[in-house]
Amino acid sequence: MLKPINTSGTLEPDDRVVVAATQLDSRSFFWNVAPGAESAVASFVTQLAAAEALHKAPDVTTLPRNVMFVFFQGETFDYIGSSRMVYDMEKGRFPVPLENIDSFVELRQVALRNSLELWMHTDPVSQKNESVRKQVEHLLTTLEKSGAGVPAVVLQRLSQSQPLPPSSLQRFLRARNISGVVLADHDTVFHNRYYQSVYDTAENINVSYPASKSPEEDLDFVTDTAKALADVATVLGRALYELAGGTSFSSTIQADPKTVTRLLYGFLIRANNSWFQSILRQDLRSFLGDGPLQHYIAVSSPTNTTYVVQCALANLTGKVINLTREQCQDPSKVPNENKDLYEYIWVQGPLSPNETDRLPRCVRSTVRLAKALSPAFELGQWGSTEYSTWTESRWKDIRARIFLVASKELEFITLTVGFGVLVLSLIVTYCINAKADVLFIAPREPGAVSF
């Protein structure tokens, strides 16, 4: 959230909220192999950068409307995360009721833009309502105004009759007509040739690094893709600022390309880097491997990406406060701190000047986790056509035996030695056979025995 809300209650009807949404997960044909560079990573990295830029606005805490940044899990499998949020909103289990949503801006695939174009998709069905149509028009106008100051992004409208692409917004529209837009790099056909594929990697969105640089130098190397996504994040941040009622500092909101390039490097190249280590809790260190993070969703527990994004958003939008580790883990004992308003995370922190120890610290933010479990399982409706009921049919890993083939040199030596042994055995056999009468003396016949 842009401004803290009390999670133990619900908002008043007049408290309006602008929702900025994207998805975290991806998939492929192979279990737990889902790099999702274009289908997921580029969009949620852009939203993280936009959230950081928006939180730096001087009047962010006094805006008339709040902004809620949402990162949905399970969208690949019939919109599990968004359907659960709508379900909780309707049941009064979520701090923000469905009726409080003022507008909805969603990022989908945004890394493969042609000719700088970013397409604005809207829903033709909900716009049959005149009130919603006017709100959508205001939303599109605000986005175009925000994009006018960023020459590297050209916002394009589509025909009002064209339906929405696959998006989380559809789950909200099924429950209530709201003004919403989906931003994507395509108009009618995906530009991503490797959508939901093992080949949707960093190379697919043109993320590459000079061969001469070290891993730590690559971490801060600003790629062209990072610059392009930072431009999209700037447009999104400025649009959200104006949708929240801001007027004075829109032109000063600017996404940081360095933040974008660090996020891309961590999620797509090498998760185990110094920046990710500094923003995570100590118990999450094992999540960081030497390769990219995978974004396949698990059955019953959050994936590594969920925790890393949570910590990244907390560090980008939160505040470092002067609390001890014990106070950070239990802030209820600290005056002027409220766990119903804020989330507290004790992170490892950056390296000390001698680069041997880390300087841990407490980060206070409004970032929280909520269940992304399909309502079908809570309701016991295993055959539900309303909510997702995907399951994993087996847990056994696919295995294969590998038989190594010897080198040509070893094969030649083995063949030569084999022929040598064969020839030697033939010669020895011939010699033994020729001298058999000498080597093997026939036993004499036994003579008469006298006593």
C-alpha positions in Angstrom: 0.0 0.0 0.0 1.1 3.6 -0.7 -0.2 4.6 2.7 -0.7 2.2 5.7 -4.2 0.8 6.4 -5.3 -1.1 9.5 -5.4 -4.8 8.6 -7.6 -5.7 11.5 -10.5 -3.7 10.0 -11.8 -2.5 6.7 -11.8 0.8 4.8 -14.5 3.3 5.0 -16.7 3.5 1.9 -15.2 6.9 1.0 -11.6 5.7 1.1 -10.9 5.0 -2.6 -8.0 2.8 -3.7 -6.2 2.6 -7.1 -5.0 -0.9 -7.8 -1.7 -1.6 -9.7 -1.5 -5.3 -10.5 0.7 -7.9 -12.2 1.5 -11.6 -11.9 4.5 -13.4 -10.4 4.2 -16.9 -11.8 4.9 -18.7 -15.0 5.1 -22.3 -16.2 6.6 -24.6 -18.9 6.3 -28.2 -20.0 8.8 -29.2 -17.3 8.1 -29.2 -13.6 9.7 -26.4 -11.7 11.4 -24.9 -14.7 9.7 -21.6 -15.4 12.1 -18.7 -16.1 9.2 -16.5 -17.3 11.3 -13.5 -18.4 8.7 -11.9 -20.6 5.6 -13.6 -19.3 6.2 -12.5 -15.6 9.5 -11.1 -14.6 9.6 -8.0 -16.9 6.2 -6.9 -15.7 6.6 -7.4 -11.9 10.1 -5.8 -12.1 8.6 -2.8 -13.8 5.9 -2.5 -11.1 8.5 -2.7 -8.4 10.4 0.1 -10.0 7.2 2.2 -10.3 6.4 1.6 -6.6 9.8 2.8 -5.6 9.5 5.9 -7.8 6.1 6.8 -6.5 7.1 6.4 -2.9 9.7 9.1 -3.4 7.1 11.8 -4.2 7.1 14.5 -1.5 3.4 14.5 -1.0 2.8 10.8 -1.2 1.3 10.5 2.3 -1.3 13.2 1.7 -2.8 12.1 -1.6 -6.6 11.8 -1.6 -6.6 8.2 -2.8 -4.4 5.3 -1.8 -2.5 3.0 -4.2 -2.3 -0.8 -3.7 0.4 -2.7 -5.5 -0.6 -6.3 -6.0 1.5 -9.2 -7.2 -0.7 -12.2 -7.9 0.5 -15.8 -7.7 -1.1 -18.6 -9.5 -2.5 -16.6 -12.4 -1.1 -19.1 -14.9 -3.5 -21.7 -13.6 -6.9 -20.0 -14.0 -6.1 -16.8 -12.0 -5.8 -18.4 -8.6 -4.4 -15.3 -6.9 -6.9 -12.8 -8.3 -9.9 -15.0 -7.8 -8.9 -15.6 -4.2 -8.6 -11.8 -3.6 -12.0 -11.1 -5.1 -13.5 -13.9 -3.0 -11.9 -12.5 0.2 -13.1 -9.0 -0.7 -16.7 -10.2 -1.2 -16.6 -12.1 2.1 -15.2 -9.2 4.0 -11.9 -10.9 4.8 -9.7 -8.4 3.0 -9.0 -4.9 4.4 -9.9 -3.3 1.0 -13.5 -4.1 -0.1 -14.3 -4.5 -3.7 -16.5 -1.4 -3.7 -13.5 0.8 -2.7 -11.6 0.1 -5.9 -11.5 3.4 -7.8 -9.5 2.1 -10.9 -7.4 -0.8 -11.9 -4.1 -0.7 -13.9 -2.5 -4.0 -14.8 0.9 -4.8 -16.4 1.2 -7.8 -18.5 4.0 -8.5 -21.1 5.9 -5.3 -21.6 9.5 -6.1 -22.5 9.2 -6.7 -26.3 7.8 -3.4 -27.5 7.9 -2.6 -31.2 8.6 1.0 -32.2 8.3 2.1 -28.6 4.5 1.3 -28.5 2.7 0.3 -25.3 -0.9 -0.8 -25.9 -3.8 0.1 -23.6 -6.4 -2.8 -23.5 -9.8 -2.2 -22.1 -13.0 -4.3 -21.6 -15.8 -3.6 -24.1 -18.5 -5.3 -22.0 -18.2 -3.2 -18.9 -18.0 0.0 -20.9 -21.6 -0.5 -22.0 -22.3 1.2 -18.7 -22.0 4.9 -19.4 -20.5 5.7 -16.0 -17.8 3.0 -16.4 -17.1 4.2 -20.0 -16.4 7.7 -18.7 -14.1 6.4 -16.0 -12.2 4.3 -18.5 -11.8 7.3 -20.7 -10.4 9.3 -17.8 -8.0 6.5 -17.1 -6.8 6.4 -20.7 -6.4 10.1 -20.8 -4.4 10.1 -17.6 -2.0 7.4 -19.0 -1.6 9.3 -22.2 -0.8 12.5 -20.3 1.8 10.6 -18.1 3.4 9.1 -21.2 3.7 12.4 -23.0 6.7 13.3 -20.8 8.5 10.0 -21.7 9.5 10.1 -25.4 10.6 6.4 -25.3 7.1 5.2 -24.6 4.2 5.7 -27.1 0.9 4.8 -25.6 -1.7 3.5 -28.1 -5.4 2.9 -27.9 -7.3 -0.1 -29.3 -10.7 -0.5 -30.7 -13.4 -0.5 -28.0 -14.8 -3.7 -29.5 -11.6 -5.7 -28.9 -11.8 -8.0 -25.9 -9.3 -8.0 -23.1 -6.2 -10.3 -23.4 -5.6 -12.9 -20.6 -5.4 -10.7 -17.5 -6.3 -10.6 -13.8 -8.6 -7.7 -14.4 -11.1 -10.2 -15.9 -11.6 -11.8 -12.5 -12.5 -8.4 -10.9 -14.9 -7.6 -13.8 -16.8 -10.8 -13.3 -17.6 -9.6 -9.8 -18.1 -5.8 -10.4 -17.9 -3.3 -13.2 -14.8 -1.2 -12.5 -12.7 1.1 -14.7 -9.5 -0.8 -15.7 -6.8 -1.0 -18.3 -4.2 -3.6 -19.2 -0.8 -2.4 -20.5 1.0 -4.7 -22.8 3.6 -4.7 -25.6 1.2 -6.2 -28.1 -2.1 -5.3 -29.7 -3.7 -8.5 -31.0 -0.9 -11.1 -31.1 1.7 -11.9 -28.5 5.2 -10.8 -29.4 6.6 -13.4 -27.1 7.4 -16.5 -29.2 8.3 -18.5 -26.0 5.3 -17.7 -23.9 5.1 -20.2 -20.9 8.2 -22.0 -22.3 11.6 -23.0 -20.9 13.1 -20.6 -23.5 11.5 -17.5 -22.0 14.8 -16.6 -20.5 16.9 -13.4 -20.2 18.0 -13.8 -23.9 14.4 -13.7 -25.0 14.1 -10.1 -23.7 17.6 -9.1 -24.9 19.2 -9.0 -21.5 23.0 -9.6 -22.0 26.2 -8.5 -20.3 29.8 -7.9 -21.5 32.0 -11.0 -21.2 34.8 -9.0 -19.6 32.8 -8.0 -16.5 32.6 -9.8 -13.1 29.3 -11.0 -11.6 29.2 -8.0 -9.3 29.9 -5.6 -12.1 27.1 -7.2 -14.1 24.7 -6.6 -11.2 25.0 -2.8 -11.7 25.5 -2.8 -15.5 22.4 -1.0 -16.9 21.2 -2.9 -20.0 19.1 -1.4 -22.8 16.2 -3.6 -21.6 16.5 -2.1 -18.1 16.4 1.4 -19.5 13.3 0.5 -21.6 11.5 -1.0 -18.6 12.4 1.9 -16.4 10.7 4.2 -18.9 7.5 2.1 -18.7 7.8 2.2 -14.9 8.1 6.0 -15.0 4.9 6.3 -17.1 3.1 3.9 -14.7 4.4 5.8 -11.6 3.2 9.1 -12.9 -0.1 7.8 -14.0 -0.7 6.2 -10.5 0.3 9.5 -8.9 -2.3 11.4 -10.8 -5.0 8.7 -10.4 -4.4 9.0 -6.7 -5.2 12.7 -6.9 -1.6 14.1 -7.1 -1.0 17.3 -9.1 2.2 18.9 -8.0 5.1 16.4 -8.5 4.1 14.2 -11.4 7.0 15.3 -13.6 9.5 14.6 -10.9 8.6 10.9 -10.6 11.3 8.9 -12.3 12.0 5.2 -12.1 15.7 4.2 -11.5 17.2 2.1 -14.3 19.8 0.8 -11.7 17.0 -0.7 -9.6 15.5 -2.3 -12.7 18.8 -3.8 -13.9 19.5 -5.2 -10.4 16.1 -6.8 -10.3 16.5 -8.3 -13.8 19.9 -9.6 -12.9 18.7 -11.2 -9.7 15.6 -12.8 -11.1 17.0 -13.9 -14.5 20.7 -14.4 -14.2 22.1 -14.9 -10.7 19.9 -14.8 -7.6 22.8 -15.1 -5.2 24.2 -11.6 -5.5 25.2 -9.0 -3.0 22.1 -6.9 -3.4 19.6 -9.7 -2.9 21.5 -10.9 0.1 21.3 -7.5 1.7 17.5 -7.2 1.3 16.5 -10.7 2.5 15.9 -12.2 5.9 18.7 -14.4 7.1 16.5 -17.5 7.0 15.8 -17.0 3.3 19.4 -17.1 2.2 19.0 -20.7 1.0 16.6 -19.4 -1.7 19.4 -17.7 -3.5 21.2 -20.0 -5.9 23.9 -19.3 -8.5 21.3 -19.4 -11.3 18.0 -17.6 -11.9 14.9 -18.0 -9.8 12.1 -20.2 -11.1 8.5 -19.0 -11.0 6.6 -22.2 -11.1 3.9 -22.2 -8.4 3.9 -24.7 -5.6 0.8 -26.6 -4.4 0.7 -25.6 -0.7 3.5 -23.2 0.1 4.8 -19.8 -1.4 7.5 -20.1 -3.9 10.9 -18.5 -3.5 9.9 -15.6 -5.8 7.1 -14.6 -3.4 9.4 -14.0 -0.5 12.1 -12.3 -2.6 9.5 -9.9 -4.2 8.1 -9.2 -0.7 11.5 -8.3 0.6 12.4 -6.3 -2.5 9.2 -4.3 -2.3 9.6 -3.7 1.4 13.2 -2.4 1.0 12.2 -0.2 -2.0 9.2 1.4 -0.4 9.7 0.9 3.3 11.8 2.8 5.9 14.8 1.6 7.9 14.0 2.2 11.6 16.2 2.1 14.7 15.0 -1.1 16.4 16.9 -4.1 17.7 16.3 -7.6 16.3 14.1 -8.5 19.2 12.0 -5.3 18.9 11.8 -5.8 15.1 10.4 -9.3 15.5 7.9 -8.2 18.2 7.2 -4.4 17.7 4.1 -4.6 19.9 6.4 -3.8 22.9 7.7 -0.7 21.2 5.9 2.6 21.7 4.5 4.3 18.5 4.9 1.1 16.5 1.8 -0.8 15.3 1.8 -4.2 13.7 -1.7 -3.7 12.4 -0.5 -0.8 10.2 3.0 -2.0 9.3 5.0 -5.1 8.6 8.5 -5.4 10.2 11.3 -7.4 8.6 14.8 -7.9 10.0 17.1 -8.1 6.9 20.7 -9.0 6.6 21.7 -5.5 5.4 24.8 -4.4 3.3 28.3 -5.4 4.0 30.3 -3.5 6.6 33.3 -1.3 5.4 35.7 -4.2 6.0 33.4 -6.5 3.9 33.5 -9.3 6.3 30.3 -8.8 8.3 26.9 -7.5 7.4 25.0 -4.6 9.0 21.5 -6.0 9.7 18.6 -3.6 10.1 14.9 -3.4 10.6 12.7 -2.4 7.7 9.2 -1.1 8.3 6.8 -1.3 5.3 3.2 -1.8 4.3 4.0 -5.0 2.4 2.0 -8.0 3.4 1.4 -11.6 2.2 -2.1 -13.0 1.6 -3.2 -16.5 0.7 -3.3 -17.4 -3.0 -5.2 -20.6 -2.5 -8.1 -21.3 -4.7 -11.5 -20.9 -2.9 -12.6 -24.2 -4.4 -10.5 -26.1 -1.8 -12.0 -24.0 1.0 -15.5 -24.6 -0.2 -14.9 -28.3 -1.0 -16.1 -27.8 -4.5 -13.6 -30.0 -6.3 -15.6 -29.9 -9.6 -16.0 -26.1 -9.5 -16.3 -24.2 -12.8 -16.0 -20.9 -11.0 -12.7 -21.4 -9.2 -9.5 -23.1 -10.2 -9.0 -26.7 -9.1 -5.6 -27.6 -10.6 -3.6 -30.3 -8.8 -0.3 -31.9 -9.3 -0.7 -35.6 -10.2 2.7 -36.8 -9.1 5.7 -35.8 -7.0 8.2 -38.2 -8.4 11.1 -36.6 -10.3 11.7 -37.7 -13.9 15.1 -39.5 -14.0 17.3 -40.9 -16.7 20.5 -42.9 -16.7 23.5 -41.5 -18.6 26.0 -43.9 -20.1 29.3 -42.1 -20.8 31.1 -42.8 -24.1 34.8 -43.1 -24.0 37.1 -40.8 -26.0 38.3 -41.9 -29.5 41.8 -42.3 -28.2 40.8 -44.6 -25.3 38.7 -46.7 -27.7 41.6 -47.0 -30.1 44.0 -48.0 -27.3 41.4 -50.6 -26.0 41.0 -52.1 -29.5 44.8 -52.3 -30.0 45.4 -53.9 -26.7 42.6 -56.4 -27.4 44.1 -57.4 -30.7 47.5 -57.7 -29.1 46.2 -60.0 -26.4 44.4 -62.0 -29.1 47.5 -62.4 -31.3 49.7 -63.2 -28.2 47.2 -65.9 -27.0 47.2 -67.5 -30.5 51.0 -67.6 -30.6 51.2 -69.1 -27.1 48.6 -71.6 -27.9 50.4 -72.7 -31.1 53.7 -73.0 -29.3 52.2 -75.0 -26.5 50.5 -77.3 -29.0 53.7 -77.8 -31.0 55.7 -78.8 -27.8 52.9 -80.7 -26.2 54.9 -84.1 -26.4 57.6 -82.4 -24.4 55.6 -80.3 -22.0 53.0 -83.0 -21.3 54.5 -86.5 -20.7 52.0 -89.3 -20.8 51.9 -91.3 -17.6 53.4 -94.8 -17.7 51.2 -97.9 -17.4 51.3 -99.4 -14.0 53.4 -102.6 -13.7 52.8 -105.7 -11.6 52.9 -105.1 -8.0 54.5 -107.8 -5.7 54.4 -108.1 -2.0 
